[in-house]
């Protein structure tokens, strides 16, 4: 009888889970919420990078159209070759990029810097932009990125 009573008592002690499942559920919910917030913050940074890439491509297209018309009509610019490329002017490219920036809404360009406007071969315009972005939700997990994340985008376009 005593063994039976001890076994019954042990069984009841093992079978009791007062609050254990609630604590486990709470822990899983907190972990799921933190994962969701970190993924949302990473997605936000990625979307901002895509916007910067799009802006760099737009500026490169404008810069590729920046032909020095005075030199072209004076015959000082080489004529198109078999790949139909025409030389672009560095000064005109920089002006086109500055003009493109001036025509945009400043609220969408917060922190955007033009790092370089170059032409490696005289027929391709390459625009490099930079921006410091901040992850959403100032989470403790994301504190290493509290100073922001520097993203860069390079856009290129060829004249035709």
N, C-alpha and C positions, 0 to 999 in steps of 0.2 A: 504494500500500500504506500509505503513511504517512497519507493522508487517511482511509483505511478504519480504521486503528488509532485515530486521533484521534476519529473519529465513534463508534466502538465504546466508547471510553473515556468520551466525553461521555454516551452513552446509559446506561452503567452508573452514572455519577454522578447522573444525573437519576432513574433507576429506583430507586435506593436510598432507602429511607425508614426507616432504622433508628430506631425509637422515635417517629417523628412521629405515627403514628396512635394510639399509646398516650397520648401527651401530649394529643392532641386529645380522646380519649375521657375522660381524666381531667378535663379542663377542662369538658366538657359535663356530666359527672356532678356535679361540684362546683356548676356553675350550676343544674342541675336540683334538687339537694338544697337549695341556698339558696332557690330559688323556692318549693319545697315548704314549707320552714320559715317563710318570710314569709307565705305563704298560710295556713298553720296558725295563726300568731299573729294575723293579721287575722280569721280565722274565730272564734278564741277571744274576741277583743274584741267581735265582733258578737253572739255568743251571750250574752255577759254583758250587752250592751245590751238584747237581747230579754228577758232575765230581769228587768232593771230596769223595762222598759216594762210587763211583766206585773205586777210588784209595784205599780207606780204605778196601774195599772188596778184592781187588787184594793183598794188603799187608797181610791181614788176611789169605788168602789162602797160601801165601808163608810162613807165620809164622806157620801155621798149619802143614806144611810139615817139620818143623824144629825139627826133632828128633835128640837127642844126640846119634849118631851112636855108639860111643865108649861105652857108658853105655849100650846101647841096646844089642850089641853083647857080652858084658861082663855079660849079664844076670841081670843087676841091674835095669832094667826098667820092670814094670809089663807087663805081657802078655795081649794081647787083651781079652776082656770079650765078653759077648753076644752081646753088641752093637759095638764091634770091635774097640773100642777106644784105642789108644796108647798114653802114656804120651809124652808131648813135653817138651823141655828144654827152660827155660826162656832166657838164654844167647843166644841160637841158634835162638830163635824167634826174639830177638832184632837185631842180626846179619843179619837175612834174611830180615827184614824190612829195615835196613840200606843199604843192598846190592840192594834191589829193588829200593830204592830212588836214589842210585848212578847210576843205569842203565837207569834212565829216563832223558828226556830232561829238563834241569833246567828252560827253559823258560816257561814250563807248570806247574812248581812247585813253582812259585813265592809266597812266604809267607806261604807255607805249613809247618806246624810243627807237629811232632809226639808227642802227649801228653802222651800216655800210650800204652804199649804193655804188655798185661796181659794174664793169663790163669786162669780163676776162678775155674776150676775143673781138670786141668792137661791135658785135652783132647780137650779143646776149646781155640782157639787163638782169642783174642779180641784186635783190633787195634783202637785207638782213634786218629783222626787227627783234626787239626784246621787250619783255614785260614782266613785272613782278606781280604774281597772283597769290592770293591768300585762300587757303582751304576754308570751306564752309564750317560752321559750328566750331567754335574754339574749344575743341575737345582736349582733354589731358593727353590722350594717345597721340594727338597730332602736334604736341608742343615742340618737337624738334623742328617743325615747319612754321613756327609762330612768326618768324621774320619774313615769311613768304617764300615762294618758289620762283626762281628765275627761269622763265621759259624763252626759248628763241625759235624763230621761224625764218626760213629762207625761201623766198619766192624767186623764180626765174622765168623769163619770157624771151623769146627770140624774135627779131624783126623779120618781116617778110614783105 
